[in-house]
Amino acid sequence: MRKAVAAETRRDDVAEGSGRETRVRRHAVYGLPPRELVEPAAGAVQLSPLMPGAEAVEDLRDGSLAGVVMAAPPGTIERRHVLAHLLRASAAGAVLVAAAPNDKGGARLAAELAAFGCAPKSESRRHHRIVTARRPEHPAGLDAAIAAGAARHDAGLGHWTQPGVFSWDKIDAGSLLLERHLPPLAGRGADLGCGIGILARAALGRSPAVTALHVVDIDRRAVDCARRNVQDPRARFDWADVRAIAFGAEGLDFVVTNPPFHDGGAEDRALGVAFIRRASEILKRGGRCLLVANRHLPYEAPLGAAFASVRLIAEEGGFKVYEAVR
């Protein structure tokens, strides 16, 4: 099957001072585009904020990329923000290949790139749209799209947020329910899947006996917002996969979590179950997990298997709050 493949790395002579040096323009990949549809260049640098350790697209130097392959995000503001940054960071003539499901932004990709001054070519395969374009000499509208999708302080929310992070334009109702039912906490704890820091700020603000709180999310942008929203020296921020990060052999006293149950836009209940098991693993005996979940998610069985006791402490508005003790 034919696949879109990024061009080879190119070298450009760049004058600097009195001499000349060869600058290597790198290739990049954003996210995990379907390999059966598009193939990133060998050695392409990862830029997705959802992959811990990746470089930040915002930090790339203008014109430093020779080509990019991307899995385009589903949200319009986020997607245009990322496209604009990738075009900004690409050299004139560099090839950008973007892929997305037709019903998750793919149908709009060509028009969005055309609005930036590109001449895109589009094809459809396996319910995806694959759009290829070269970076024009003078793209249009990049600054506006970058500003629209950047982190900002939302006066209505009273928090820092950014398009693309979980519940970026409203406080999640499940998190609000858990916040209302948080008991006094003490010792060392963790907020697993912290988002922009709603639960972490509540836990630290209400519980002076908390000595340390690990604030963890797989989304770098969410962690950056949480760092701004949670101004407390007891907080430690980690851009990491909850399922892999270590918290120390001594164990934690408590966990608060609103675990995700979507992966790539599709419901994946295994994610929530993995959070439950991880919470049990990192808690000391007698430690507590405070968890909120959508009412339709069947977490009672995995909670019962991972903890010594489980009780429902609140049920409201389509959500359930549990306290589980290890």
C-alpha positions in Angstrom: 0.0 0.0 0.0 1.3 3.4 -0.9 2.2 5.6 2.0 3.0 9.3 2.3 6.7 9.5 3.2 8.6 12.6 4.5 11.5 13.7 2.3 15.1 13.1 3.3 16.8 15.5 5.7 18.4 18.3 3.8 21.4 20.4 4.6 21.6 24.1 3.9 24.7 26.3 4.0 24.0 29.1 6.4 26.3 32.1 6.6 27.3 33.0 10.2 29.9 35.7 10.9 32.9 35.5 8.6 32.6 31.7 7.9 30.0 29.3 6.7 28.6 26.3 8.5 26.3 23.5 7.5 23.0 23.5 9.5 21.1 20.2 9.6 17.3 20.8 9.4 15.6 18.1 11.3 12.5 16.1 10.5 9.7 15.9 13.1 6.7 13.8 13.9 3.7 15.0 15.9 1.8 12.3 17.7 1.3 8.8 16.4 0.1 9.0 12.8 -1.1 5.7 11.4 2.0 4.0 10.0 -0.1 2.2 7.3 -1.0 5.7 6.0 2.0 7.9 6.6 5.6 7.2 7.4 7.7 9.7 9.4 11.3 10.1 8.3 13.9 8.0 10.1 15.1 9.7 13.3 12.2 12.2 13.3 12.0 14.1 16.6 8.7 13.7 18.5 6.8 16.9 19.3 3.5 15.7 20.9 2.7 17.1 24.3 1.1 13.8 25.1 4.4 11.9 24.9 6.5 12.5 27.9 10.0 13.6 27.0 9.1 15.0 23.6 10.4 18.4 22.5 8.0 21.3 22.7 6.7 22.6 19.3 6.5 26.1 20.8 10.3 26.1 21.5 11.4 25.2 17.9 13.4 27.8 16.1 11.7 29.4 13.0 12.6 27.5 9.8 14.4 24.7 11.6 12.5 21.8 10.2 12.9 20.1 6.9 9.6 18.2 7.1 6.9 17.1 9.4 4.4 14.2 9.6 1.6 14.7 12.1 -1.5 13.1 13.6 -3.7 16.2 13.5 -5.5 16.8 16.8 -9.4 16.7 16.8 -10.1 20.1 18.3 -10.3 23.0 15.8 -8.5 25.6 17.9 -5.8 23.1 19.0 -5.3 21.8 15.5 -4.9 25.2 13.9 -2.5 26.2 16.7 -0.3 23.2 16.1 -0.4 23.5 12.3 0.6 27.2 12.6 3.5 26.3 14.9 4.7 23.5 12.5 4.6 25.9 9.5 6.4 28.5 11.5 9.1 26.1 12.4 9.4 24.6 8.9 11.7 26.0 6.2 10.2 27.4 3.1 9.4 24.5 0.8 9.5 21.9 3.6 6.8 19.2 3.3 4.1 18.8 5.9 1.9 15.7 5.9 -1.1 15.7 8.2 -3.5 12.8 8.8 -6.7 12.7 10.8 -10.0 10.7 10.8 -12.6 12.2 8.5 -14.9 12.8 11.4 -12.2 14.2 13.8 -10.9 17.1 11.8 -9.6 15.4 8.7 -12.4 16.8 6.5 -11.2 20.3 7.4 -7.4 19.9 7.1 -7.1 21.0 3.5 -9.1 24.2 4.0 -7.2 25.0 7.1 -3.8 24.7 5.4 -5.1 26.6 2.4 -6.1 29.5 4.8 -2.4 29.6 5.9 -1.4 30.1 2.2 -0.5 26.5 1.4 -1.5 24.6 -1.8 -2.6 21.3 -0.1 -3.2 18.0 -1.9 -5.7 15.7 -0.1 -6.5 12.0 -0.4 -8.8 9.7 1.6 -7.9 6.2 2.8 -9.2 4.0 5.6 -11.7 6.7 6.8 -8.8 9.2 7.2 -7.9 12.3 5.2 -4.2 12.6 4.4 -3.2 16.1 3.4 0.2 17.1 2.0 1.5 20.6 1.6 4.7 22.6 1.2 5.4 25.5 3.5 5.0 28.7 1.4 7.6 31.4 1.4 5.2 33.8 3.2 2.4 31.9 5.1 -0.6 33.8 6.3 -2.4 33.9 9.6 0.2 32.0 11.7 0.4 34.5 14.6 -3.4 34.6 15.0 -3.7 30.8 15.1 -0.8 30.5 17.5 -2.2 33.1 19.9 -5.7 31.6 19.7 -4.5 28.2 20.9 -1.9 29.3 23.4 -2.2 28.9 27.2 -4.1 31.7 28.8 -5.6 32.8 32.1 -9.4 32.4 31.8 -11.0 35.0 34.1 -14.3 33.2 34.0 -12.7 29.9 35.2 -10.2 31.7 37.4 -7.5 29.3 36.1 -4.8 29.0 33.5 -5.9 26.7 30.7 -5.2 25.8 27.1 -7.2 24.4 24.2 -6.5 20.7 23.9 -6.2 19.9 27.6 -8.9 18.0 29.3 -12.0 20.2 29.9 -10.1 23.2 28.9 -13.0 25.6 28.6 -15.1 24.5 31.7 -14.4 22.9 35.0 -15.3 19.2 34.7 -18.5 18.4 36.7 -16.9 15.2 38.0 -13.9 17.0 39.4 -16.2 19.6 41.0 -18.2 16.8 42.7 -15.1 15.1 44.1 -13.7 18.5 45.2 -16.9 19.1 47.2 -16.6 15.7 48.9 -12.8 15.7 49.6 -12.2 14.8 53.3 -9.3 16.3 55.2 -6.1 14.7 53.9 -2.6 14.2 55.5 0.8 13.1 54.6 2.1 12.4 51.1 -0.2 12.0 48.2 -0.7 12.2 44.5 -3.2 13.7 42.0 -3.2 11.1 39.2 -4.2 12.7 35.9 -4.2 16.2 37.3 -5.4 18.1 34.3 -5.0 21.9 35.0 -4.8 21.2 38.8 -8.4 21.6 40.1 -8.2 18.7 42.6 -4.6 19.4 43.5 -5.4 23.0 44.5 -8.4 21.9 46.5 -6.5 19.2 48.3 -3.6 21.4 49.3 -5.8 24.4 50.1 -8.1 22.5 52.5 -5.6 20.2 54.1 -2.6 21.8 55.9 -1.5 18.4 57.1 -0.6 17.4 53.6 3.2 17.4 53.4 3.8 16.7 49.7 1.6 16.2 46.6 2.7 14.7 43.3 0.7 16.4 40.5 0.9 14.1 37.5 -0.4 14.2 33.9 0.6 12.8 30.6 -0.2 16.1 28.9 2.7 18.6 29.2 0.3 21.5 28.6 -1.9 20.4 31.5 1.1 20.1 33.8 2.3 23.6 32.8 -1.2 25.0 33.5 -1.4 23.1 36.8 2.0 24.6 37.8 0.6 28.1 37.4 -2.8 27.2 39.1 -1.3 25.4 42.1 1.0 27.9 43.8 2.0 25.8 46.7 5.5 24.7 47.7 4.3 21.2 48.7 3.3 20.4 45.1 5.7 18.5 42.8 4.8 18.5 39.1 5.5 15.5 36.9 4.9 15.2 33.1 4.6 11.5 33.0 2.5 8.4 32.3 0.7 7.6 35.6 1.1 3.9 34.7 4.9 4.1 34.7 6.0 6.8 37.1 7.6 5.8 40.4 6.7 7.4 43.7 9.1 5.8 46.2 9.1 2.5 48.0 7.6 3.9 51.2 4.1 4.4 49.6 1.7 7.3 49.6 -0.9 8.2 52.2 -3.6 9.2 49.7 -4.5 9.5 46.0 -7.1 11.8 44.4 -8.0 11.1 40.8 -10.5 11.7 38.0 -9.2 9.0 35.7 -9.5 9.3 31.9 -11.6 6.9 30.0 -10.9 8.0 26.4 -7.9 7.3 24.2 -7.6 9.1 20.9 -11.3 10.1 21.1 -12.6 6.5 21.6 -13.8 5.2 25.0 -11.2 3.0 26.6 -12.3 1.7 30.1 -9.0 0.0 30.5 -7.4 3.4 31.2 -9.5 3.9 34.2 -8.9 0.4 35.5 -5.1 1.0 35.0 -5.4 4.1 37.2 -7.2 2.2 39.9 -4.6 -0.5 39.9 -1.8 2.0 39.9 -3.3 3.9 42.8 -3.4 0.6 44.8 0.2 -0.1 44.0 1.5 3.2 45.2 -0.5 3.6 48.4 0.8 2.2 51.7 -1.5 -0.1 53.7 -4.4 1.9 55.0 -3.9 4.6 52.4 -7.0 6.1 50.7 -7.9 6.6 47.1 -10.6 9.3 46.4 -11.9 8.7 42.8 -14.7 10.2 40.7 -16.1 8.4 37.6 -19.0 8.7 35.2 -21.9 6.7 36.5 -22.0 4.3 33.5 -18.4 3.1 34.1 -18.3 -0.3 35.9 -15.4 0.4 38.3 -16.9 -1.3 41.3 -15.3 -4.7 40.4 -11.7 -3.4 39.8 -11.9 -1.2 42.9 -13.0 -4.2 44.9 -10.2 -6.3 43.5 -7.5 -3.7 44.2 -8.6 -2.4 47.6 -9.5 -3.8 51.0 -12.6 -1.7 51.3 -14.6 0.5 49.0 -17.6 2.8 49.7 -19.7 5.1 47.6 -19.6 8.5 49.2 -21.5 10.6 46.6 -23.6 10.1 43.4 -24.9 13.1 41.6 -25.3 14.5 38.1 -24.1 11.4 36.3 -21.0 10.9 38.5 -20.0 8.6 41.4 -17.4 9.4 44.0 -15.7 6.5 45.8 -13.4 6.2 48.8 -11.2 3.0 48.5 -8.8 2.0 51.3 -5.9 -0.3 50.7 
